[in-house]
């Protein structure tokens, strides 16, 4: 690792819950489908964690944001699996000979409770990002009932990544 070639990136995303469960859009977080009977409003699968990670990596690369690369006005990305979006962002990272050092994620939500899914979500993220699980940290917090998240209207996620290069 070259200490002169390190980049930090931050990403943040929010998605609103649908008013009723949508069969075609089960709640998907970190690439894991959660059987919580909740759906998020989204052009893609609405994986708020993966979107925050994409934005964090794009930020570290100085490549703008997810909306610039995968516009929600483009029918190509309608119903897109966010795992595919992450993979495309990882290709951009590889092309610059940078690799992920670690990822730190904070989910902000009143519902669903993530504890029962934490192990699966970490494993999914480690697989997708090709990182050891110890380098993928997933935290969850609520807003103590305050604001839209507190009213259970949606889910927010913040992610920070560190990238490094060997050269
Ligand atoms: Mg999003």
Backbone and ligand atoms as CSV (ligand in chain L), in Angstrom:
chain,resi,resn,atom,element,x,y,z
A,1,UNK,N,N,0.841,-1.202,0.000
A,1,UNK,CA,C,0.000,0.000,0.000
A,1,UNK,C,C,0.875,1.251,0.000
A,2,UNK,N,N,0.571,2.166,-0.914
A,2,UNK,CA,C,1.313,3.419,-0.989
A,2,UNK,C,C,0.553,4.490,-0.206
A,3,UNK,N,N,1.134,4.979,0.910
A,3,UNK,CA,C,0.410,5.958,1.739
A,3,UNK,C,C,0.111,7.262,1.003
A,4,UNK,N,N,0.826,7.499,-0.107
A,4,UNK,CA,C,0.546,8.713,-0.883
A,4,UNK,C,C,-0.581,8.508,-1.891
A,5,UNK,N,N,-1.063,7.280,-1.958
A,5,UNK,CA,C,-2.122,6.996,-2.927
A,5,UNK,C,C,-3.330,6.391,-2.212
A,6,UNK,N,N,-3.891,7.162,-1.289
A,6,UNK,CA,C,-5.076,6.720,-0.575
A,6,UNK,C,C,-6.192,7.723,-0.836
A,7,UNK,N,N,-7.413,7.233,-0.936
A,7,UNK,CA,C,-8.569,8.099,-1.195
A,7,UNK,C,C,-9.683,7.716,-0.240
A,8,UNK,N,N,-10.336,8.737,0.309
A,8,UNK,CA,C,-11.496,8.470,1.153
A,8,UNK,C,C,-12.753,8.912,0.391
A,9,UNK,N,N,-13.829,8.220,0.592
A,9,UNK,CA,C,-15.079,8.598,-0.068
A,9,UNK,C,C,-16.261,8.417,0.857
A,10,UNK,N,N,-17.252,9.288,0.692
A,10,UNK,CA,C,-18.461,9.240,1.525
A,10,UNK,C,C,-19.687,9.159,0.629
A,11,UNK,N,N,-20.658,8.361,1.016
A,11,UNK,CA,C,-21.907,8.270,0.255
A,11,UNK,C,C,-23.100,8.307,1.191
A,12,UNK,N,N,-24.202,8.850,0.700
A,12,UNK,CA,C,-25.420,8.941,1.512
A,12,UNK,C,C,-26.622,8.749,0.594
A,13,UNK,N,N,-27.577,7.975,1.038
A,13,UNK,CA,C,-28.769,7.748,0.224
A,13,UNK,C,C,-29.987,7.568,1.120
A,14,UNK,N,N,-31.129,7.920,0.575
A,14,UNK,CA,C,-32.410,7.757,1.295
A,14,UNK,C,C,-33.434,7.195,0.315
A,15,UNK,N,N,-34.233,6.258,0.764
A,15,UNK,CA,C,-35.390,5.818,-0.024
A,15,UNK,C,C,-36.622,5.778,0.858
A,16,UNK,N,N,-37.730,6.174,0.250
A,16,UNK,CA,C,-39.026,6.223,0.931
A,16,UNK,C,C,-39.702,4.861,0.804
A,17,UNK,N,N,-40.436,4.463,1.847
A,17,UNK,CA,C,-41.208,3.217,1.760
A,17,UNK,C,C,-42.414,3.423,0.858
A,18,UNK,N,N,-42.773,2.383,0.113
A,18,UNK,CA,C,-44.047,2.346,-0.616
A,18,UNK,C,C,-45.172,2.316,0.427
A,19,UNK,N,N,-46.368,2.769,0.045
A,19,UNK,CA,C,-47.481,2.763,1.005
A,19,UNK,C,C,-47.961,1.336,1.273
A,20,UNK,N,N,-47.693,0.426,0.340
A,20,UNK,CA,C,-48.046,-0.982,0.553
A,20,UNK,C,C,-46.941,-1.850,-0.045
A,21,UNK,N,N,-46.878,-3.080,0.395
A,21,UNK,CA,C,-45.858,-4.003,-0.108
A,21,UNK,C,C,-46.029,-4.230,-1.607
A,22,UNK,N,N,-44.933,-4.199,-2.348
A,22,UNK,CA,C,-44.955,-4.442,-3.790
A,22,UNK,C,C,-44.234,-5.759,-4.047
A,23,UNK,N,N,-44.978,-6.741,-4.541
A,23,UNK,CA,C,-44.414,-8.081,-4.784
A,23,UNK,C,C,-43.122,-8.042,-5.591
A,24,UNK,N,N,-43.125,-7.176,-6.608
A,24,UNK,CA,C,-41.976,-7.128,-7.520
A,24,UNK,C,C,-40.780,-6.432,-6.873
A,25,UNK,N,N,-40.992,-5.775,-5.739
A,25,UNK,CA,C,-39.911,-5.019,-5.093
A,25,UNK,C,C,-39.760,-5.348,-3.620
A,26,UNK,N,N,-39.360,-6.576,-3.303
A,26,UNK,CA,C,-39.134,-6.891,-1.892
A,26,UNK,C,C,-37.986,-6.026,-1.367
A,27,UNK,N,N,-38.041,-5.714,-0.094
A,27,UNK,CA,C,-36.990,-4.897,0.507
A,27,UNK,C,C,-35.639,-5.612,0.362
A,28,UNK,N,N,-34.701,-4.938,-0.298
A,28,UNK,CA,C,-33.380,-5.522,-0.538
A,28,UNK,C,C,-32.341,-4.583,0.040
A,29,UNK,N,N,-31.569,-5.077,0.998
A,29,UNK,CA,C,-30.539,-4.260,1.641
A,29,UNK,C,C,-29.224,-5.024,1.630
A,30,UNK,N,N,-28.180,-4.374,1.158
A,30,UNK,CA,C,-26.857,-4.998,1.049
A,30,UNK,C,C,-26.909,-6.248,0.178
A,31,UNK,N,N,-27.834,-6.254,-0.787
A,31,UNK,CA,C,-27.954,-7.395,-1.691
A,31,UNK,C,C,-28.731,-8.560,-1.107
A,32,UNK,N,N,-29.271,-8.378,0.107
A,32,UNK,CA,C,-30.026,-9.451,0.776
A,32,UNK,C,C,-31.512,-9.085,0.758
A,33,UNK,N,N,-32.343,-10.009,0.327
A,33,UNK,CA,C,-33.796,-9.773,0.346
A,33,UNK,C,C,-34.305,-10.054,1.754
A,34,UNK,N,N,-34.944,-9.039,2.348
A,34,UNK,CA,C,-35.459,-9.168,3.719
A,34,UNK,C,C,-36.963,-9.444,3.662
A,35,UNK,N,N,-37.382,-10.481,4.312
A,35,UNK,CA,C,-38.804,-10.828,4.285
A,35,UNK,C,C,-39.545,-10.009,5.336
A,36,UNK,N,N,-39.589,-8.693,5.121
A,36,UNK,CA,C,-40.217,-7.818,6.116
A,36,UNK,C,C,-41.514,-7.206,5.618
A,37,UNK,N,N,-41.915,-7.595,4.404
A,37,UNK,CA,C,-43.159,-7.056,3.834
A,37,UNK,C,C,-43.124,-5.535,3.713
A,38,UNK,N,N,-41.931,-5.015,3.479
A,38,UNK,CA,C,-41.774,-3.581,3.222
A,38,UNK,C,C,-41.127,-3.442,1.845
A,39,UNK,N,N,-41.503,-2.401,1.117
A,39,UNK,CA,C,-40.863,-2.121,-0.166
A,39,UNK,C,C,-40.464,-0.657,-0.198
A,40,UNK,N,N,-39.417,-0.358,-0.950
A,40,UNK,CA,C,-38.962,1.027,-1.083
A,40,UNK,C,C,-39.303,1.549,-2.475
A,41,UNK,N,N,-39.636,2.827,-2.554
A,41,UNK,CA,C,-39.874,3.473,-3.844
A,41,UNK,C,C,-38.516,3.661,-4.510
A,42,UNK,N,N,-38.354,3.131,-5.714
A,42,UNK,CA,C,-37.060,3.247,-6.380
A,42,UNK,C,C,-37.178,2.893,-7.849
A,43,UNK,N,N,-36.284,3.492,-8.628
A,43,UNK,CA,C,-36.183,3.163,-10.056
A,43,UNK,C,C,-35.496,1.808,-10.198
A,44,UNK,N,N,-34.487,1.583,-9.337
A,44,UNK,CA,C,-33.779,0.295,-9.315
A,44,UNK,C,C,-34.443,-0.569,-8.243
A,45,UNK,N,N,-33.687,-1.481,-7.641
A,45,UNK,CA,C,-34.264,-2.297,-6.561
A,45,UNK,C,C,-34.291,-1.540,-5.225
A,46,UNK,N,N,-33.764,-0.302,-5.203
A,46,UNK,CA,C,-33.857,0.545,-4.006
A,46,UNK,C,C,-32.937,0.135,-2.868
A,47,UNK,N,N,-31.854,-0.554,-3.204
A,47,UNK,CA,C,-30.930,-1.008,-2.151
A,47,UNK,C,C,-30.110,0.185,-1.659
A,48,UNK,N,N,-30.634,0.811,-0.631
A,48,UNK,CA,C,-30.084,2.072,-0.132
A,48,UNK,C,C,-28.634,1.892,0.372
A,49,UNK,N,N,-28.315,0.722,0.884
A,49,UNK,CA,C,-26.941,0.470,1.363
A,49,UNK,C,C,-25.982,0.414,0.176
A,50,UNK,N,N,-26.358,-0.333,-0.846
A,50,UNK,CA,C,-25.460,-0.439,-2.006
A,50,UNK,C,C,-25.346,0.891,-2.743
A,51,UNK,N,N,-26.415,1.682,-2.743
A,51,UNK,CA,C,-26.325,2.996,-3.395
A,51,UNK,C,C,-25.352,3.906,-2.637
A,52,UNK,N,N,-25.406,3.862,-1.310
A,52,UNK,CA,C,-24.479,4.684,-0.514
A,52,UNK,C,C,-23.039,4.221,-0.761
A,53,UNK,N,N,-22.836,2.913,-0.878
A,53,UNK,CA,C,-21.481,2.393,-1.141
A,53,UNK,C,C,-21.000,2.821,-2.528
A,54,UNK,N,N,-21.876,2.726,-3.534
A,54,UNK,CA,C,-21.511,3.190,-4.885
A,54,UNK,C,C,-21.072,4.652,-4.833
A,55,UNK,N,N,-21.854,5.479,-4.159
A,55,UNK,CA,C,-21.533,6.909,-4.081
A,55,UNK,C,C,-20.230,7.147,-3.320
A,56,UNK,N,N,-19.973,6.350,-2.306
A,56,UNK,CA,C,-18.732,6.505,-1.545
A,56,UNK,C,C,-17.528,6.162,-2.424
A,57,UNK,N,N,-17.633,5.071,-3.180
A,57,UNK,CA,C,-16.505,4.685,-4.050
A,57,UNK,C,C,-16.335,5.720,-5.167
A,58,UNK,N,N,-17.456,6.139,-5.772
A,58,UNK,CA,C,-17.377,7.162,-6.827
A,58,UNK,C,C,-16.772,8.448,-6.267
A,59,UNK,N,N,-17.133,8.776,-5.031
A,59,UNK,CA,C,-16.568,9.966,-4.389
A,59,UNK,C,C,-15.069,9.842,-4.232
A,60,UNK,N,N,-14.620,8.691,-3.786
A,60,UNK,CA,C,-13.179,8.467,-3.607
A,60,UNK,C,C,-12.443,8.544,-4.952
A,61,UNK,N,N,-13.142,8.149,-6.020
A,61,UNK,CA,C,-12.528,8.188,-7.355
A,61,UNK,C,C,-12.619,9.571,-7.987
A,62,UNK,N,N,-13.356,10.492,-7.340
A,62,UNK,CA,C,-13.573,11.819,-7.938
A,62,UNK,C,C,-14.461,11.718,-9.163
A,63,UNK,N,N,-15.392,10.766,-9.139
A,63,UNK,CA,C,-16.224,10.459,-10.313
A,63,UNK,C,C,-17.682,10.855,-10.116
A,64,UNK,N,N,-17.919,11.915,-9.357
A,64,UNK,CA,C,-19.295,12.388,-9.243
A,64,UNK,C,C,-20.156,11.473,-8.403
A,65,UNK,N,N,-21.336,11.123,-8.918
A,65,UNK,CA,C,-22.256,10.331,-8.110
A,65,UNK,C,C,-23.005,9.310,-8.956
A,66,UNK,N,N,-23.770,8.504,-8.258
A,66,UNK,CA,C,-24.482,7.382,-8.876
A,66,UNK,C,C,-25.481,7.868,-9.933
A,67,UNK,N,N,-26.084,9.049,-9.677
A,67,UNK,CA,C,-27.071,9.586,-10.616
A,67,UNK,C,C,-26.434,9.962,-11.949
A,68,UNK,N,N,-25.157,10.316,-11.911
A,68,UNK,CA,C,-24.462,10.686,-13.143
A,68,UNK,C,C,-24.156,9.443,-13.980
A,69,UNK,N,N,-23.818,8.348,-13.288
A,69,UNK,CA,C,-23.432,7.132,-14.017
A,69,UNK,C,C,-24.611,6.246,-14.365
A,70,UNK,N,N,-25.620,6.250,-13.494
A,70,UNK,CA,C,-26.782,5.372,-13.710
A,70,UNK,C,C,-28.057,6.204,-13.528
A,71,UNK,N,N,-28.367,7.110,-14.485
A,71,UNK,CA,C,-29.482,8.040,-14.286
A,71,UNK,C,C,-30.832,7.323,-14.133
A,72,UNK,N,N,-31.651,7.828,-13.206
A,72,UNK,CA,C,-32.942,7.161,-12.976
A,72,UNK,C,C,-33.960,7.516,-14.055
A,73,UNK,N,N,-33.518,8.318,-15.051
A,73,UNK,CA,C,-34.369,8.598,-16.213
A,73,UNK,C,C,-34.073,7.602,-17.332
A,74,UNK,N,N,-33.028,6.778,-17.134
A,74,UNK,CA,C,-32.607,5.832,-18.171
A,74,UNK,C,C,-33.313,4.494,-17.955
A,75,UNK,N,N,-34.132,4.072,-18.930
A,75,UNK,CA,C,-34.875,2.815,-18.766
A,75,UNK,C,C,-33.962,1.605,-18.575
A,76,UNK,N,N,-32.697,1.716,-18.999
A,76,UNK,CA,C,-31.736,0.620,-18.803
A,76,UNK,C,C,-31.666,0.210,-17.331
A,77,UNK,N,N,-31.830,1.211,-16.432
A,77,UNK,CA,C,-31.629,0.937,-15.006
A,77,UNK,C,C,-32.941,0.711,-14.254
A,78,UNK,N,N,-34.053,0.638,-14.992
A,78,UNK,CA,C,-35.343,0.365,-14.336
A,78,UNK,C,C,-35.293,-1.040,-13.743
A,79,UNK,N,N,-35.544,-1.116,-12.445
A,79,UNK,CA,C,-35.536,-2.417,-11.767
A,79,UNK,C,C,-34.147,-3.036,-11.672
A,80,UNK,N,N,-33.106,-2.225,-11.926
A,80,UNK,CA,C,-31.722,-2.745,-11.917
A,80,UNK,C,C,-31.384,-3.344,-10.560
A,81,UNK,N,N,-30.633,-4.448,-10.586
A,81,UNK,CA,C,-30.092,-4.998,-9.346
A,81,UNK,C,C,-28.935,-4.096,-8.950
A,82,UNK,N,N,-28.972,-3.579,-7.739
A,82,UNK,CA,C,-27.910,-2.664,-7.319
A,82,UNK,C,C,-26.570,-3.367,-7.215
A,83,UNK,N,N,-26.597,-4.704,-7.076
A,83,UNK,CA,C,-25.326,-5.448,-7.079
A,83,UNK,C,C,-24.601,-5.212,-8.408
A,84,UNK,N,N,-25.371,-5.107,-9.511
A,84,UNK,CA,C,-24.752,-4.839,-10.819
A,84,UNK,C,C,-24.128,-3.445,-10.851
A,85,UNK,N,N,-24.798,-2.491,-10.202
A,85,UNK,CA,C,-24.261,-1.125,-10.181
A,85,UNK,C,C,-22.948,-1.104,-9.400
A,86,UNK,N,N,-22.921,-1.803,-8.266
A,86,UNK,CA,C,-21.678,-1.877,-7.472
A,86,UNK,C,C,-20.578,-2.505,-8.319
A,87,UNK,N,N,-20.912,-3.571,-9.039
A,87,UNK,CA,C,-19.876,-4.232,-9.837
A,87,UNK,C,C,-19.307,-3.299,-10.896
A,88,UNK,N,N,-20.179,-2.491,-11.494
A,88,UNK,CA,C,-19.684,-1.537,-12.498
A,88,UNK,C,C,-18.785,-0.475,-11.865
A,89,UNK,N,N,-19.117,-0.060,-10.644
A,89,UNK,CA,C,-18.280,0.929,-9.945
A,89,UNK,C,C,-16.927,0.296,-9.568
A,90,UNK,N,N,-16.962,-0.981,-9.195
A,90,UNK,CA,C,-15.705,-1.671,-8.844
A,90,UNK,C,C,-14.796,-1.803,-10.069
A,91,UNK,N,N,-15.388,-1.967,-11.253
A,91,UNK,CA,C,-14.598,-2.030,-12.488
A,91,UNK,C,C,-13.874,-0.692,-12.703
A,92,UNK,N,N,-14.579,0.414,-12.429
A,92,UNK,CA,C,-13.958,1.736,-12.566
A,92,UNK,C,C,-12.795,1.889,-11.581
A,93,UNK,N,N,-13.011,1.366,-10.374
A,93,UNK,CA,C,-11.957,1.431,-9.343
A,93,UNK,C,C,-10.739,0.606,-9.769
A,94,UNK,N,N,-11.004,-0.626,-10.246
A,94,UNK,CA,C,-9.914,-1.512,-10.708
A,94,UNK,C,C,-9.124,-0.855,-11.834
A,95,UNK,N,N,-9.845,-0.165,-12.735
A,95,UNK,CA,C,-9.187,0.450,-13.890
A,95,UNK,C,C,-8.160,1.491,-13.442
A,96,UNK,N,N,-8.363,2.034,-12.255
A,96,UNK,CA,C,-7.403,3.022,-11.725
A,96,UNK,C,C,-6.394,2.386,-10.790
A,97,UNK,N,N,-6.387,1.062,-10.779
A,97,UNK,CA,C,-5.457,0.301,-9.934
A,97,UNK,C,C,-5.564,0.688,-8.470
A,98,UNK,N,N,-6.820,0.890,-8.064
A,98,UNK,CA,C,-7.096,1.152,-6.649
A,98,UNK,C,C,-7.893,-0.027,-6.103
A,99,UNK,N,N,-7.773,-0.266,-4.811
A,99,UNK,CA,C,-8.560,-1.334,-4.190
A,99,UNK,C,C,-9.150,-0.823,-2.884
A,100,UNK,N,N,-10.195,-1.540,-2.432
A,100,UNK,CA,C,-10.870,-1.157,-1.197
A,100,UNK,C,C,-10.053,-1.607,0.007
A,101,UNK,N,N,-9.894,-0.728,0.974
A,101,UNK,CA,C,-9.229,-1.091,2.231
A,101,UNK,C,C,-10.288,-1.506,3.255
A,102,UNK,N,N,-11.300,-0.679,3.432
A,102,UNK,CA,C,-12.408,-1.026,4.330
A,102,UNK,C,C,-13.639,-0.180,4.017
A,103,UNK,N,N,-14.757,-0.617,4.537
A,103,UNK,CA,C,-16.036,0.060,4.341
A,103,UNK,C,C,-16.705,0.184,5.699
A,104,UNK,N,N,-17.237,1.364,6.002
A,104,UNK,CA,C,-17.983,1.553,7.246
A,104,UNK,C,C,-19.353,2.128,6.891
A,105,UNK,N,N,-20.389,1.439,7.315
A,105,UNK,CA,C,-21.753,1.753,6.889
A,105,UNK,C,C,-22.629,2.045,8.102
A,106,UNK,N,N,-23.438,3.093,8.011
A,106,UNK,CA,C,-24.446,3.351,9.051
A,106,UNK,C,C,-25.821,3.410,8.396
A,107,UNK,N,N,-26.682,2.501,8.785
A,107,UNK,CA,C,-28.071,2.531,8.317
A,107,UNK,C,C,-28.880,3.316,9.351
A,108,UNK,N,N,-29.705,4.249,8.877
A,108,UNK,CA,C,-30.537,5.049,9.764
A,108,UNK,C,C,-31.996,4.678,9.459
A,109,UNK,N,N,-32.625,3.977,10.385
A,109,UNK,CA,C,-33.993,3.494,10.148
A,109,UNK,C,C,-34.646,3.101,11.471
A,110,UNK,N,N,-35.958,3.262,11.540
A,110,UNK,CA,C,-36.714,2.744,12.690
A,110,UNK,C,C,-37.121,1.299,12.415
A,111,UNK,N,N,-37.448,1.048,11.133
A,111,UNK,CA,C,-37.807,-0.303,10.691
A,111,UNK,C,C,-37.127,-0.573,9.358
A,112,UNK,N,N,-36.813,-1.805,9.032
A,112,UNK,CA,C,-36.921,-2.983,9.889
A,112,UNK,C,C,-35.757,-3.053,10.868
A,113,UNK,N,N,-35.860,-3.919,11.836
A,113,UNK,CA,C,-34.727,-4.198,12.715
A,113,UNK,C,C,-33.725,-5.027,11.913
A,114,UNK,N,N,-32.477,-4.575,11.909
A,114,UNK,CA,C,-31.496,-5.241,11.048
A,114,UNK,C,C,-30.728,-6.362,11.750
A,115,UNK,N,N,-30.799,-6.383,13.069
A,115,UNK,CA,C,-29.996,-7.371,13.812
A,115,UNK,C,C,-30.146,-8.803,13.282
A,116,UNK,N,N,-31.382,-9.270,13.009
A,116,UNK,CA,C,-31.498,-10.657,12.542
A,116,UNK,C,C,-30.843,-10.896,11.180
A,117,UNK,N,N,-30.588,-9.822,10.437
A,117,UNK,CA,C,-30.069,-9.962,9.066
A,117,UNK,C,C,-28.596,-9.584,8.960
A,118,UNK,N,N,-28.027,-9.138,10.087
A,118,UNK,CA,C,-26.693,-8.542,10.058
A,118,UNK,C,C,-25.635,-9.487,9.482
A,119,UNK,N,N,-25.650,-10.731,9.948
A,119,UNK,CA,C,-24.635,-11.701,9.502
A,119,UNK,C,C,-24.737,-11.916,7.987
A,120,UNK,N,N,-25.956,-12.081,7.496
A,120,UNK,CA,C,-26.158,-12.276,6.049
A,120,UNK,C,C,-25.742,-11.049,5.253
A,121,UNK,N,N,-26.044,-9.889,5.806
A,121,UNK,CA,C,-25.721,-8.664,5.082
A,121,UNK,C,C,-24.213,-8.460,5.007
A,122,UNK,N,N,-23.509,-8.715,6.101
A,122,UNK,CA,C,-22.038,-8.568,6.101
A,122,UNK,C,C,-21.429,-9.551,5.107
A,123,UNK,N,N,-21.929,-10.770,5.124
A,123,UNK,CA,C,-21.397,-11.789,4.235
A,123,UNK,C,C,-21.639,-11.403,2.769
A,124,UNK,N,N,-22.838,-10.886,2.486
A,124,UNK,CA,C,-23.166,-10.446,1.127
A,124,UNK,C,C,-22.246,-9.304,0.691
A,125,UNK,N,N,-22.021,-8.340,1.580
A,125,UNK,CA,C,-21.166,-7.192,1.246
A,125,UNK,C,C,-19.720,-7.624,1.046
A,126,UNK,N,N,-19.240,-8.513,1.915
A,126,UNK,CA,C,-17.853,-8.990,1.808
A,126,UNK,C,C,-17.646,-9.695,0.468
A,127,UNK,N,N,-18.633,-10.506,0.079
A,127,UNK,CA,C,-18.592,-11.200,-1.211
A,127,UNK,C,C,-18.564,-10.236,-2.375
A,128,UNK,N,N,-19.503,-9.315,-2.336
A,128,UNK,CA,C,-19.664,-8.372,-3.433
A,128,UNK,C,C,-18.438,-7.469,-3.578
A,129,UNK,N,N,-17.911,-7.019,-2.438
A,129,UNK,CA,C,-16.802,-6.065,-2.460
A,129,UNK,C,C,-15.442,-6.759,-2.441
A,130,UNK,N,N,-15.459,-8.098,-2.365
A,130,UNK,CA,C,-14.227,-8.892,-2.309
A,130,UNK,C,C,-13.320,-8.416,-1.172
A,131,UNK,N,N,-13.936,-8.280,-0.010
A,131,UNK,CA,C,-13.220,-7.860,1.200
A,131,UNK,C,C,-13.415,-8.922,2.284
A,132,UNK,N,N,-12.430,-9.088,3.168
A,132,UNK,CA,C,-12.681,-9.937,4.340
A,132,UNK,C,C,-13.787,-9.304,5.196
A,133,UNK,N,N,-14.568,-10.138,5.858
A,133,UNK,CA,C,-15.709,-9.613,6.622
A,133,UNK,C,C,-15.282,-8.615,7.700
A,134,UNK,N,N,-14.057,-8.781,8.244
A,134,UNK,CA,C,-13.596,-7.860,9.291
A,134,UNK,C,C,-13.390,-6.450,8.749
A,135,UNK,N,N,-13.383,-6.303,7.419
A,135,UNK,CA,C,-13.192,-4.971,6.832
A,135,UNK,C,C,-14.500,-4.347,6.349
A,136,UNK,N,N,-15.586,-5.018,6.709
A,136,UNK,CA,C,-16.920,-4.497,6.379
A,136,UNK,C,C,-17.648,-4.262,7.694
A,137,UNK,N,N,-17.857,-3.009,8.049
A,137,UNK,CA,C,-18.563,-2.714,9.299
A,137,UNK,C,C,-19.954,-2.171,8.999
A,138,UNK,N,N,-20.934,-2.755,9.661
A,138,UNK,CA,C,-22.327,-2.357,9.437
A,138,UNK,C,C,-22.961,-1.959,10.757
A,139,UNK,N,N,-23.352,-0.686,10.856
A,139,UNK,CA,C,-24.001,-0.185,12.070
A,139,UNK,C,C,-25.431,0.212,11.735
A,140,UNK,N,N,-26.270,0.220,12.732
A,140,UNK,CA,C,-27.641,0.690,12.520
A,140,UNK,C,C,-28.011,1.593,13.678
A,141,UNK,N,N,-28.738,2.648,13.346
A,141,UNK,CA,C,-29.214,3.549,14.382
A,141,UNK,C,C,-30.629,4.008,14.017
A,142,UNK,N,N,-31.328,4.551,14.970
A,142,UNK,CA,C,-32.637,5.141,14.694
A,142,UNK,C,C,-32.475,6.656,14.832
A,143,UNK,N,N,-33.556,7.393,14.627
A,143,UNK,CA,C,-33.495,8.837,14.878
A,143,UNK,C,C,-34.303,9.183,16.132
A,144,UNK,N,N,-34.481,8.166,16.990
A,144,UNK,CA,C,-35.226,8.379,18.244
A,144,UNK,C,C,-36.621,8.935,17.956
A,145,UNK,N,N,-37.203,8.492,16.856
A,145,UNK,CA,C,-38.569,8.902,16.528
A,145,UNK,C,C,-38.674,10.264,15.856
A,146,UNK,N,N,-37.550,10.941,15.664
A,146,UNK,CA,C,-37.590,12.292,15.074
A,146,UNK,C,C,-37.639,12.240,13.550
A,147,UNK,N,N,-38.404,13.148,12.965
A,147,UNK,CA,C,-38.374,13.338,11.512
A,147,UNK,C,C,-38.995,12.207,10.719
A,148,UNK,N,N,-38.761,12.263,9.387
A,148,UNK,CA,C,-39.389,11.308,8.467
A,148,UNK,C,C,-38.946,9.870,8.759
A,149,UNK,N,N,-37.666,9.700,9.036
A,149,UNK,CA,C,-37.174,8.349,9.343
A,149,UNK,C,C,-37.835,7.862,10.634
A,150,UNK,N,N,-37.960,8.783,11.589
A,150,UNK,CA,C,-38.593,8.449,12.860
A,150,UNK,C,C,-40.052,8.052,12.695
A,151,UNK,N,N,-40.705,8.601,11.667
A,151,UNK,CA,C,-42.112,8.257,11.376
A,151,UNK,C,C,-42.194,7.000,10.514
A,152,UNK,N,N,-41.077,6.336,10.327
A,152,UNK,CA,C,-41.005,5.076,9.557
A,152,UNK,C,C,-41.404,5.297,8.101
A,153,UNK,N,N,-41.018,6.456,7.551
A,153,UNK,CA,C,-41.375,6.747,6.158
A,153,UNK,C,C,-40.311,6.281,5.174
A,154,UNK,N,N,-39.148,5.898,5.687
A,154,UNK,CA,C,-38.098,5.456,4.776
A,154,UNK,C,C,-36.853,5.016,5.516
A,155,UNK,N,N,-35.826,4.755,4.726
A,155,UNK,CA,C,-34.532,4.291,5.257
A,155,UNK,C,C,-33.433,5.175,4.667
A,156,UNK,N,N,-32.469,5.549,5.488
A,156,UNK,CA,C,-31.305,6.286,5.001
A,156,UNK,C,C,-30.052,5.457,5.284
A,157,UNK,N,N,-29.015,5.737,4.528
A,157,UNK,CA,C,-27.750,5.026,4.766
A,157,UNK,C,C,-26.582,5.938,4.429
A,158,UNK,N,N,-25.566,5.916,5.282
A,158,UNK,CA,C,-24.316,6.628,5.020
A,158,UNK,C,C,-23.198,5.596,4.955
A,159,UNK,N,N,-22.269,5.807,4.049
A,159,UNK,CA,C,-21.151,4.867,3.916
A,159,UNK,C,C,-19.857,5.649,3.708
A,160,UNK,N,N,-18.793,5.140,4.305
A,160,UNK,CA,C,-17.462,5.701,4.103
A,160,UNK,C,C,-16.563,4.568,3.625
A,161,UNK,N,N,-15.767,4.863,2.598
A,161,UNK,CA,C,-14.821,3.850,2.109
A,161,UNK,C,C,-13.411,4.453,2.081
A,162,UNK,N,N,-12.441,3.580,2.226
A,162,UNK,CA,C,-11.053,3.968,2.005
A,162,UNK,C,C,-10.511,3.121,0.855
A,163,UNK,N,N,-9.902,3.807,-0.110
A,163,UNK,CA,C,-9.277,3.116,-1.239
A,163,UNK,C,C,-7.777,3.348,-1.163
A,164,UNK,N,N,-7.028,2.396,-1.666
A,164,UNK,CA,C,-5.579,2.565,-1.734
A,164,UNK,C,C,-5.062,1.956,-3.030
A,165,UNK,N,N,-3.877,2.402,-3.405
A,165,UNK,CA,C,-3.218,1.842,-4.594
A,165,UNK,C,C,-1.845,1.368,-4.187
A,166,UNK,N,N,-1.300,0.443,-4.962
A,166,UNK,CA,C,0.042,-0.047,-4.650
A,166,UNK,C,C,1.107,0.863,-5.218
A,167,UNK,N,N,0.748,1.578,-6.304
A,167,UNK,CA,C,1.763,2.407,-6.977
A,167,UNK,C,C,1.740,3.827,-6.454
L,1,MG,MG,MG,-30.814,5.358,-4.180
